[in-house]
Amino acid sequence: MAAGLVEMALNMAAAEVSIDDSLRMQMQQTHQRLLACVDADAAAYNELLAAINLPQNDEVEKARREVAIEQGLALATATPLEIAAACLQTAEIGIALLGGEPTLAGGDLQIAVLLAGASAKGAIQMADLNLNGITEKQKAASLQQQSIVLKARWENVNGATVR
């Protein structure tokens, strides 16, 4: 929803002032990335659920299940981080537009930035919850570092949010 509002605002602003086409293209790509993340998130959830439901009647099955859960958790962590990154990109573009000339879509942009920021925060929190279950230290450290970077970006977006 936020991506659609920012795209709408970009299109409206382009009618009023000169808008860099690369910004519009970037927002379109971010919007498409978010749409793809919807399917990726559902797939990650399904993979984790399937892993949790694997049989564990003997040591081989238990080991197979644990490996599958670990892989599922990694995917269920990476996907929300991808969502958060795209949401933050959306908010950052919205903030950049708000910093320019006033536009007819200023109110829509404010809402878009708030929505994108809240969505990013929720996605980061979901990723952190899933991250807690990952036991493979190198994978966990890599995902944790991504989360830290996204949290810093979120703080910047949150600090710039319309008052």
C-alpha positions as a printed NumPy array, in Angstrom:
array([[  0.   ,   0.   ,   0.   ],
       [  2.818,   2.388,   0.902],
       [  4.639,   1.652,  -2.346],
       [  1.493,   2.369,  -4.34 ],
       [  1.008,   5.672,  -2.535],
       [  4.598,   6.733,  -3.177],
       [  4.282,   5.786,  -6.849],
       [  1.061,   7.788,  -7.073],
       [  2.742,  10.77 ,  -5.421],
       [  5.679,  10.519,  -7.805],
       [  3.326,  10.531, -10.768],
       [  1.373,  13.479,  -9.381],
       [  4.553,  15.39 ,  -8.545],
       [  5.902,  14.78 , -12.04 ],
       [  2.914,  16.705, -13.37 ],
       [  3.783,  19.657, -11.096],
       [  7.59 ,  19.73 , -11.054],
       [ 10.489,  17.975, -12.707],
       [ 10.95 ,  14.525, -11.163],
       [ 13.986,  12.426, -11.972],
       [ 12.808,   9.421, -13.994],
       [ 15.371,   7.252, -12.231],
       [ 13.531,   7.881,  -8.952],
       [ 10.265,   6.753, -10.501],
       [ 11.998,   3.676, -11.954],
       [ 13.575,   2.9  ,  -8.586],
       [ 10.182,   3.083,  -6.884],
       [  8.601,   0.835,  -9.518],
       [ 11.361,  -1.727,  -8.958],
       [ 10.925,  -1.504,  -5.187],
       [  7.177,  -2.006,  -5.57 ],
       [  7.739,  -5.094,  -7.734],
       [ 10.267,  -6.367,  -5.192],
       [  7.667,  -6.021,  -2.433],
       [  5.08 ,  -7.889,  -4.479],
       [  7.567, -10.716,  -5.043],
       [  8.285, -10.763,  -1.304],
       [  4.641, -11.617,  -0.616],
       [  5.059, -14.948,  -2.4  ],
       [  8.526, -15.48 ,  -0.935],
       [  7.219, -14.923,   2.59 ],
       [  4.39 , -17.404,   2.086],
       [  6.856, -19.941,   0.683],
       [  9.213, -19.434,   3.642],
       [  6.357, -19.966,   6.078],
       [  5.248, -23.112,   4.274],
       [  8.796, -24.478,   4.22 ],
       [  9.225, -23.912,   7.94 ],
       [  5.834, -25.425,   8.708],
       [  6.655, -28.479,   6.593],
       [  9.963, -28.879,   8.442],
       [  8.282, -28.668,  11.833],
       [  5.817, -31.347,  10.77 ],
       [  8.469, -33.818,   9.584],
       [  8.435, -37.137,  11.412],
       [ 10.878, -37.712,  14.238],
       [ 10.501, -41.404,  14.978],
       [ 14.226, -42.188,  15.017],
       [ 17.564, -40.378,  15.172],
       [ 17.857, -40.092,  11.378],
       [ 14.412, -38.515,  11.087],
       [ 15.135, -36.217,  14.037],
       [ 18.393, -35.069,  12.457],
       [ 16.717, -34.518,   9.067],
       [ 13.966, -32.521,  10.778],
       [ 16.453, -30.336,  12.673],
       [ 18.354, -29.531,   9.457],
       [ 15.093, -28.695,   7.673],
       [ 13.961, -26.467,  10.548],
       [ 17.316, -24.666,  10.52 ],
       [ 16.988, -24.037,   6.773],
       [ 13.381, -22.964,   7.185],
       [ 14.26 , -20.529,   9.97 ],
       [ 17.061, -19.047,   7.885],
       [ 14.644, -18.454,   5.016],
       [ 11.944, -17.185,   7.401],
       [ 14.521, -14.692,   8.695],
       [ 16.027, -13.594,   5.382],
       [ 12.655, -12.975,   3.742],
       [ 11.35 , -10.465,   6.324],
       [ 14.725,  -8.713,   6.174],
       [ 14.239,  -8.366,   2.417],
       [ 10.744,  -7.016,   3.045],
       [ 12.095,  -4.543,   5.606],
       [ 14.74 ,  -3.313,   3.165],
       [ 12.133,  -2.697,   0.468],
       [  9.796,  -0.977,   2.933],
       [ 12.607,   1.265,   4.106],
       [ 13.469,   2.104,   0.503],
       [  9.832,   3.084,   0.016],
       [  9.873,   5.279,   3.128],
       [ 13.17 ,   6.874,   2.144],
       [ 11.859,   7.808,  -1.294],
       [  8.713,   9.205,   0.325],
       [ 10.784,  11.257,   2.753],
       [ 12.893,  12.598,  -0.11 ],
       [  9.73 ,  13.706,  -1.889],
       [  8.373,  15.327,   1.252],
       [ 11.595,  17.271,   1.57 ],
       [ 11.084,  18.894,  -1.823],
       [  8.44 ,  21.214,  -3.097],
       [  4.964,  20.778,  -1.566],
       [  2.813,  18.519,  -3.729],
       [ -0.84 ,  17.698,  -4.011],
       [ -0.025,  14.257,  -2.666],
       [  1.77 ,  15.474,   0.483],
       [ -0.775,  13.865,   2.793],
       [ -0.595,  10.593,   0.878],
       [  3.189,  10.671,   1.148],
       [  3.013,  11.193,   4.898],
       [  0.741,   8.173,   5.222],
       [  2.982,   6.141,   2.897],
       [  6.07 ,   6.919,   4.962],
       [  4.285,   5.951,   8.182],
       [  2.965,   2.717,   6.646],
       [  6.316,   1.772,   5.159],
       [  8.116,   2.501,   8.408],
       [  5.67 ,   0.452,  10.47 ],
       [  5.861,  -2.404,   7.977],
       [  9.655,  -2.34 ,   8.079],
       [  9.656,  -2.39 ,  11.878],
       [  7.265,  -5.348,  11.954],
       [  9.325,  -7.254,   9.392],
       [ 12.531,  -6.643,  11.36 ],
       [ 10.864,  -7.867,  14.548],
       [  9.636, -11.017,  12.793],
       [ 13.11 , -11.652,  11.431],
       [ 14.622, -11.238,  14.897],
       [ 12.145, -13.716,  16.358],
       [ 13.066, -16.302,  13.741],
       [ 16.756, -15.477,  14.102],
       [ 16.643, -16.588,  17.725],
       [ 16.054, -20.17 ,  16.569],
       [ 19.022, -20.373,  14.19 ],
       [ 21.853, -22.368,  15.706],
       [ 24.378, -22.204,  12.849],
       [ 26.557, -19.362,  14.13 ],
       [ 27.896, -18.008,  10.839],
       [ 24.441, -17.847,   9.248],
       [ 22.968, -16.303,  12.401],
       [ 25.738, -13.687,  12.531],
       [ 25.203, -12.703,   8.899],
       [ 21.452, -12.328,   9.357],
       [ 21.967, -10.475,  12.657],
       [ 24.258,  -7.99 ,  10.895],
       [ 21.596,  -7.369,   8.232],
       [ 19.053,  -6.781,  10.983],
       [ 21.336,  -4.272,  12.716],
       [ 21.822,  -2.301,   9.49 ],
       [ 18.07 ,  -2.274,   8.835],
       [ 17.342,  -1.144,  12.395],
       [ 19.695,   1.809,  11.904],
       [ 17.931,   2.706,   8.659],
       [ 14.584,   2.386,  10.442],
       [ 15.786,   4.784,  13.16 ],
       [ 16.66 ,   7.323,  10.46 ],
       [ 13.262,   6.892,   8.794],
       [ 11.467,   7.072,  12.128],
       [ 13.397,  10.213,  13.06 ],
       [ 12.466,  11.848,   9.757],
       [  8.806,  10.816,   9.915],
       [  6.363,  13.637,   9.605],
       [  5.676,  15.212,  12.946]])
